């Protein structure tokens, strides 16, 4: 299970939409540099599931609230990470002018799914100690949706300009979700409740 939640981090090694490996890329006008380097964030290792899961919850109400929250948010984090990883691979496929892969329906379907995930995240009651993590997840989802909304505009218009904010927002979404994941497991383990979190 180690690293499964953040498998999309491999995506961060991929290049941007139109240029692999460079530090910058010229925009559609030919004179606007656009950064394409992916952010580098070390993922916090996901703890392995316990050999013998505890049969009852801790007595402290604050810990119970955190455990309930963790078990609601964790599957959504996994799903969002999986989508980001898959879409990073699609963006990689689009290099060298292979724009048709951006418009074959896969990204549009994932965009619709991510919007559902974001709505589900918003519906979760958040304990005070997890508010910063929760906000990061929502920020990541918002950046990801903005990225793919720009891809959809590109597919509708053929205007290459929409690809620039798309790639920047995609990397922002990936880095922000990784930050949320790191903070999530650090919080869960610092409170000693990792054995109650399903994974």
C-alpha positions in Angstrom: 0.0 0.0 0.0 3.0 2.2 0.5 2.8 5.1 -1.9 -0.5 4.0 -3.5 -2.3 7.1 -2.4 0.2 9.3 -4.1 1.1 7.2 -7.1 0.4 10.3 -9.2 3.7 11.8 -8.0 5.3 9.9 -10.8 3.4 12.3 -13.0 5.4 15.2 -11.6 8.4 13.8 -13.4 6.6 14.1 -16.7 7.0 17.2 -18.9 4.4 19.8 -19.6 1.8 19.7 -22.4 4.1 20.7 -25.2 7.7 20.5 -24.0 9.5 17.7 -22.1 12.4 18.4 -19.8 13.0 22.1 -20.3 13.0 24.8 -17.7 10.8 27.1 -19.9 8.8 27.0 -23.0 7.7 29.9 -25.3 4.0 30.7 -25.3 1.8 30.8 -28.4 3.1 34.3 -29.3 6.7 33.0 -29.3 7.9 35.5 -26.7 6.3 34.6 -23.4 8.3 32.1 -21.4 6.2 29.5 -19.7 7.7 27.3 -16.9 7.4 23.6 -17.5 9.4 22.1 -14.6 7.3 20.1 -12.3 7.4 20.9 -8.6 9.4 18.5 -6.4 7.7 17.5 -3.2 8.7 14.4 -1.3 5.7 12.3 -0.5 5.2 11.2 3.1 5.1 7.4 3.2 1.6 6.0 3.7 1.8 3.7 6.8 0.9 0.1 6.2 -2.4 -1.3 7.4 -2.2 -2.8 10.9 -1.8 -6.6 11.2 -4.7 -6.6 13.7 -7.1 -3.7 13.3 -8.4 -2.4 16.6 -12.0 -3.5 17.4 -13.2 -0.4 19.1 -12.7 3.3 18.7 -10.7 5.4 21.2 -12.8 6.9 24.0 -11.8 10.6 23.3 -14.5 12.3 21.3 -11.9 14.4 19.4 -10.0 11.4 18.3 -13.3 9.7 17.2 -14.2 12.8 15.1 -10.8 12.7 13.5 -11.1 9.0 12.7 -14.5 9.5 11.1 -13.1 12.4 9.1 -10.1 10.4 8.0 -12.2 7.5 6.8 -14.4 9.8 4.8 -11.7 11.9 3.2 -9.1 9.1 2.5 -11.0 7.4 -0.4 -11.6 10.8 -2.0 -7.8 11.5 -1.7 -7.1 8.2 -3.4 -9.5 8.8 -6.2 -8.2 12.3 -6.8 -4.6 11.1 -6.9 -5.5 8.3 -9.3 -7.2 10.9 -11.7 -4.3 13.2 -11.5 -1.8 10.4 -12.3 -3.9 9.3 -15.3 -4.4 12.8 -16.6 -0.7 13.5 -16.3 0.0 10.5 -18.5 -2.5 11.9 -21.1 -0.8 15.3 -21.0 2.5 13.5 -21.6 0.9 11.8 -24.6 0.1 15.2 -26.0 3.7 16.2 -26.5 5.0 17.1 -30.0 1.6 18.4 -31.2 -0.4 15.2 -30.4 -3.3 17.4 -29.4 -6.0 14.9 -30.3 -5.4 13.0 -27.1 -6.5 16.1 -25.1 -9.9 16.0 -26.8 -10.7 12.3 -27.0 -13.1 12.5 -24.1 -10.9 11.0 -21.3 -10.0 14.4 -19.8 -13.6 15.7 -20.1 -14.8 12.6 -18.2 -12.2 12.9 -15.5 -13.1 16.6 -15.1 -16.7 15.7 -14.5 -15.6 13.1 -11.9 -13.3 15.6 -10.2 -16.2 18.0 -9.8 -18.1 15.3 -8.0 -15.1 14.6 -5.8 -14.8 18.3 -4.8 -18.5 18.4 -4.0 -18.2 15.3 -1.8 -15.2 16.8 0.0 -17.2 20.0 0.7 -19.9 17.9 2.3 -17.6 16.3 4.9 -17.7 17.7 8.4 -14.2 18.8 9.2 -12.5 18.7 12.7 -10.6 21.8 13.6 -7.2 20.2 13.4 -7.9 19.0 9.8 -9.2 22.3 8.4 -5.9 23.2 6.7 -5.7 19.8 5.1 -9.3 20.0 4.0 -8.7 23.5 2.4 -5.7 22.2 0.5 -7.7 19.3 -0.9 -10.4 21.8 -2.1 -7.7 24.1 -3.5 -6.1 21.2 -5.4 -9.5 20.2 -6.8 -10.3 23.7 -7.9 -6.9 24.1 -9.7 -7.4 20.7 -11.4 -10.9 21.6 -12.6 -9.6 25.0 -13.9 -6.8 23.2 -15.7 -9.2 20.8 -17.5 -11.8 23.6 -18.1 -9.0 25.3 -20.1 -8.3 22.0 -22.0 -12.0 21.9 -22.9 -11.8 25.5 -24.1 -8.8 24.5 -26.2 -10.7 21.6 -27.7 -13.7 23.8 -28.5 -11.7 26.6 -30.1 -8.3 25.2 -31.1 -6.7 28.2 -29.4 -3.3 27.1 -28.2 -3.3 29.9 -25.5 -5.6 27.7 -23.3 -2.9 25.1 -22.9 -0.6 27.4 -21.0 -2.8 28.0 -17.9 -3.9 24.4 -18.2 -0.4 22.9 -17.6 0.4 25.4 -14.8 -2.8 24.7 -13.0 -2.3 21.0 -13.4 1.0 21.1 -11.6 -0.4 23.4 -9.0 -3.2 20.8 -8.4 -0.7 17.9 -8.1 1.6 19.8 -5.7 -1.2 21.0 -3.5 -2.8 17.5 -3.3 0.6 16.0 -2.4 1.0 18.7 0.4 -2.5 17.8 1.7 -1.6 14.1 1.7 1.6 14.7 3.6 -0.2 16.8 6.2 -3.0 14.2 6.4 -0.7 11.3 7.3 1.4 13.4 9.6 -1.7 14.5 11.5 -3.1 11.0 11.7 0.1 9.5 12.9 0.9 12.3 15.4 -2.5 11.6 16.9 -1.8 7.9 17.0 -5.0 6.9 15.1 -3.5 5.5 11.9 -4.7 1.9 12.8 -8.3 3.1 12.6 -7.9 4.6 9.1 -9.0 2.2 6.3 -6.5 1.8 3.5 
